[in-house]
Amino acid sequence: MTQICKGICGQKKAISMPNNLRYKSGQKRCGTCDCYFYTEEINCPCCATRLRTKPRSKRIWEQ
């Protein structure tokens, strides 16, 4: 099943901050919507895609 962004993410989008602090502050990223959210849920509130909780680059996470 293909995940499609429904446009709800614009209302729930988290504020901008440096990339290396996003995951440390508790934000999660949706790859389909390309947005960051503050949520306790595992799935995106907009498209139900699984949210990423860690950066892809380990170098940023270890700093």
Rosetta blueprint (number, residue, H / E / L):
1 M L
2 T L
3 Q L
4 I L
5 C L
6 K L
7 G L
8 I L
9 C H
10 G H
11 Q H
12 K H
13 K L
14 A L
15 I L
16 S L
17 M L
18 P L
19 N H
20 N H
21 L H
22 R H
23 Y L
24 K L
25 S L
26 G L
27 Q E
28 K E
29 R E
30 C E
31 G L
32 T L
33 C L
34 D L
35 C E
36 Y E
37 F E
38 Y E
39 T L
40 E L
41 E L
42 I L
43 N E
44 C L
45 P L
46 C L
47 C L
48 A L
49 T L
50 R E
51 L L
52 R E
53 T L
54 K L
55 P L
56 R L
57 S L
58 K H
59 R H
60 I H
61 W H
62 E H
63 Q L
